Each structure stands twice: as C-alpha cells, then as structure tokens.
Amino acid sequence: MIRTISTWFQREGSRPAVALGFGQERILLVRGQPEPLFEQEACNGQADWPRAVQSLLTRTQLGGSPVHGVLPASLFQQVQIERPDVPEEELTGALPWAVKDFVNESVLQLSFDYYDLPTNPAARPRLAVVCVPKSRMQLIAQGVNAVASLQSVTTEELGLADLLGHKEQMQLLLYQVPGQDVAVLAVYRGQLCFSRQLRGFAQLAEHAVGNINPDLLDNLSLEIQRSLDYLVAQLKLPEAAQLHVAIAAPDLGGLVRHLAGNFSMPVSAMANPAIVAGIEYLPLYGLLQAEVSP
C-alpha cells in the first residue's frame, strides 16, 4: 500500500507547537512560544527514537503538544522530476511510479510528499519528491503520538527556507553546521527555489578569516556567484536582494565583511535565539516561525 507522509499525522491541539529534529545520535527540541526553549536528548539510533522522544517531551513538560518533525538530508531521498501529466487529485498516487527508477528502495516501502520547484517558463513544471521509508515514519509517529500529536514532517532545507519569510525579493542563506559542508539556499516569496552543497569550506567554522587561505575565501564568493547566475539565467528569477550568513565561525564578522566586499547586495549575519542556542537548531526554529507568521 502506498502511503503519503500526511497519513501519519493527527489533528492539531491548542497548545503551542514544538519542533523535533531527528538524528542518529540525538533528537533536538525547539519550542518557540511563549518563550524560546532549546533542548536535546541522546539516542542510540533510530530504533531508540520512541523512547528518546517520549523522554524529551515528558522532561520538558510538553506532552500533549502539536509536534512538527524535521529530517536531515541523510534520512530521506529527494528526487526532482517533471510534474506527471495527471489531474491534481491523482498526483499523489502517480508520484511513486514517477520516481521508482530513481530511488534505492521499493516504492511500496516508502511514504511520499512533494513541493513545487521554480522552473524556467519555457520548460515543463517540476516537483521535488521527498521519499521516506515507512518504517522511519512509523518510529516517528509511534514516539510522538504516544505523548503528543504529530502534525507534520518536513526537511531541514524547508525549515531553513521558513527563516527567510515571504518576501518579494530573492533572499539567500549561507548556512553551515560545524562538521558539515556549507550550503547555500535561495528563497523567493516564501518558496525554496534552490539549494546547493558547497564542498571544501569546512574550515570556515574552525578559523578566523585572517587565518584562512585568501584563495579559499575567493572560491567561496565564486561558488555563491555561480548559484546567483543559475537562478537568473536558468530559472529566470530576480537578482538576489540580500545574503544572510548563519555559520558558527569564530570570526563571523570578518567573514561577513569579506563577502560584503565581493557582492553589491547587503550581507548580514543572521541573529535570532536559535543562533545563540546552536546553529543546528535553526531549521526547527524556522519551521516554528512560519507556524506563527500571519
């Protein structure tokens, strides 16, 4: 039986929403209202998620809350395809067969969801299809619904996109969790338009700008510019209006100044409670900000 991701969810409650970030070694928790709360619970792999979730929600006295789950890229597959030529009401059922040649598991073992991608006006509409093993979704639902109410499961990238809000100008986010690759995301009118991993820049979160090879910093600017060129030339989207930087760098100010010197748009360090708590909390915090935005 094919299941969409939404079939695992329950009705929303009246309490403030909570976001949980699922990983192999820990589960993160963010509550945005009435005041921000950032917590985590260690776990021993996915099989330990139900225990860890219940322990975390009980310890923080957040049982009964509506919960939104967030998955990192390592825990799902995402496939970009041309939108199947079927009526809207038949699209969900068509997705498994449209992606079956691009996933490494049987479509009968996967749950599916999708979102629209910006497309060159001369090309066919495209979708990003998110594929999550049913067994993984079952562990999430089992853990959350035992003490709370699972409302949605999304991806880290979509949570990060929510940080930038629904603006009429193109916004860019340069993002890095310590130990991971740098990523650049583009958001236009609240829609994630583009995301790209930038390899080879791990030391940005390890050294002051003055101790980094200038060629590496120039290469970073070059990779950002290539992403900008793709957005304008291939997707026919507007020029970016601002670049936000969210990197746990020891010299974040120096990095921002360096980038500002290479681009005509404003460059700023992102500032919010999640930055203080830890960069890894940002996707969860962004998701909750979108929940309370008008």
N, C-alpha and C positions, 0 to 999 in steps of 0.2 A: 504494500500500500504506500502511495506517495503521500508525504505529509509536508505541508508548508510550515515554516517556522512558527507562524502565528497560532497554530493549533495547540501549542503547548501552554498558552497563556490563560490567565484567569481575569476576572473583572477587577477593575481598579477600586481600591479602597479610598477613604477620605483622609488618610494620614499623609504627611509629606513623603515624597518619593525618595528612594535610595538607589544608588548605582553600585553594582558589584562588578569588579574586574577579575576575570578568571585566568589563572595561570597554573603551570605545573607545580610550582613550589609555594605559591601564596595566593590568597584572594584579597583583593583590595575593596574597601568600602568608602563611599562618599555619601554624605547627606548634605544637601545644600541649604535647607530651611529647617528651623528658624535661624540657626547659625551653622556655619560650615563645620562638618565633622569628617575627619580622615582617620581611618583605622585599617588594620590588616590582620590576617590570620594565616599562619603557616599551614601548608597541606602537603601530603605525600602523594602527589599525582592526582589524576582526575578521579580515580576511584574514591578518594578521600574528600571530594568536593561536598557531598551531602552533609557529612559531619562538620566540616570546616564552616560551611555556610550557616548551618544551624547554630554553631557555637558563636560565630561572629555576630549574627543578628540578635541572639539572646544576650550576649555580653554587652552589646551596645544598647540594649532595650529597644530594639527596632523591629521586634516581631510584630507581624500584622501589617507592616508597611508595604505599599506597592514598590516592586523591585524591577529595575532595568539592568539586564546583564550586558557586559561588554567583553568581546572576544578579541584577543590579539591575532595578528595575521597567521601565526603558526598553528592556530586551532581551527581554521576553516580554509576552504578553497574558494577563490573568486575567479569567475570566468566572464570575459567580455564577449558578447555575441550581438549579431544583428537581431533586432526585435522580431520574433516569429510573426508571420503574417496570419494572425488569427484574431478573432474578436476579443475584446478586453476580458470578457467573462471566461474565456478559455485559455488565457495566457498562463495562469499558474499551472494548469495541467500540462501545458506544452513545454514548460521550461526543462523538466528532467530529460526529455528526449532531445531537446536542442543542445544540451551540454554533455550528453552521455559519452561522447568521444573525447572530451577534454578533462574529465575527472578520473581519479585513480581508484574510485570505489564504485560499486554498483549503485545506480540511481535509486534502487529500491531500499538502500541503506542510508539514504541522505534526506535531510529536510532542506527546503529551498526558500529563498526570498530574493528580491531584486530591487534595483533602483535605476532610474533613467540616467543615461550619460549624455553630456553635451556632444553634439555631432555636427560636423561640417554640414551646412544647409544643403549641399549638393549630394550628400550621402544618405543611406538608409538609417533610421533611428537605431540606436544601440542601447543595450542594457548591461549592467553589471549584475551577475547572478551569484549570490552567496550560497555556498553549499556546506552544510554542517552535518556530520554523522548523527543519525537519530539517537545513537547510544549516548553521545555527548549532550545532546539536548535533554535527554531523559534524566541524566545526572543533575543537570542544572535545575530542571523543573522539580525533581524529587527533593533536592536540598532546599530550594526556596519555598516551594508550596507547602512544605511541612510546617513552616512557622510564619510565612508571609504570603505574598501574592505576586507571582511573576507576570509582569506586564509586557516586556519586550526583550529581545536580544539583538544587539547591534554590533558593529565593528568599531575598533579603536579609531580608524580613519574617519568614520562618520561622526563619532563623538568629538573628535578634534575639529571637524568642519563646523559643528554647532558652536564652538567657541567664538567663531568669527561673525556669527549672526547673519541676518538677512539684509545685506547692504546692496545698493545699486551699483557699487563699484567692485571690481575684482580685488580680492584680498588673498595674499599669500602668507603661508605659515611655514617657517623653517623650524623643524622640531627634532629633538634627539633626547632619548633616554640614555643615561650613562651605560656604556657597554653595547649599545646598539648603533646601527647606521643612522646617519642623518636622513631625514625625509623632507621633501617639500610638497605642500598641498596647496591647491588653488580652489577658492570658494567664490561663487558668483550668485547673488540673490539667494543665499542660503543653500545652494546646491554644490556638492563636491564635484568639481569639474575634472580634476586631475590630481594624481599623487605619484610620487616617484622616489625611490630609494637612491640616495647618493652615496656610493661606496667610497671608502678610503678616507673618511673625515672623522674617525673615531676620536682622534686626539684633540678635537675642538673642546671636548668636555674634560680634558685632562691637563691642558697647559694654558698659560696666559698667552695672549695674542703675540706679545713680543718674543715668545719662545717658540713660536710655530714658524716653520719654513714659509716665507712670503709666497713662494710658488703655490703652496697648498691653499692659501687664502685666495689667491687669484683664480685657482682652479675651481674653488667653491663658487665664486662670483660667476665664473664662466658657465658652470652647470646650472645655476639659477637662471642665467640669461637664456640658456638653451630651452629651459622649461617655459620661460616667458615667450620666446619665439614660437614654440609649438602651439601655445594657447592662441596666439594671434593669427599665425599663418595657417595652421591646420584646422583649428576648431572655430576660427573666426570670432573669437571672443574679445572683449575690450582689453586694453592695456591695464596692467595691474596698477592699483592706486596706492597700495601700502604693503609693506613686508613686515610681518610680526615674527619675532625670534623667541623661541622657547627652548633653550638649551641650558643645561646645568653646567655652565662654563665658569671657571674661576675668574675669568676676565670678560664677562658678558658685555660690559660697557665698551671695551676695546673692540670686540667682535662687531657690535652694532655700529660703532663709528667707522670701522673698516668697510662694512657693507654699504653704509650710507654714502661713503665716498665713491662707490662704484655704480650707484644707481640714482636716477633722478627722482624716484619716488621716496616718500618718507619710510624710514626703517626704525622700528621701536622694539624694545624688549617687552614681552608680554608680562603683565602684572596682574595677579589675582591670588586668592587664598591657596589654590592648588599649587601654584609655583612655589610657595613657601613650604608647603607640606611635602612636595616631591613631584618632579616632572611626570612621573608615572601615573599620577592621579588626574592629569589634565583631561584625558578622554572622558572619564567618568564625570568630572566637573562640568565639562562642556555639554554633555548629554542632559544633565540636570538643569543647566541654564536654559537650554532650549525648551525644557518642560514648563518653566515658569514664565517664559517670554510671551508677550501678547501676540 
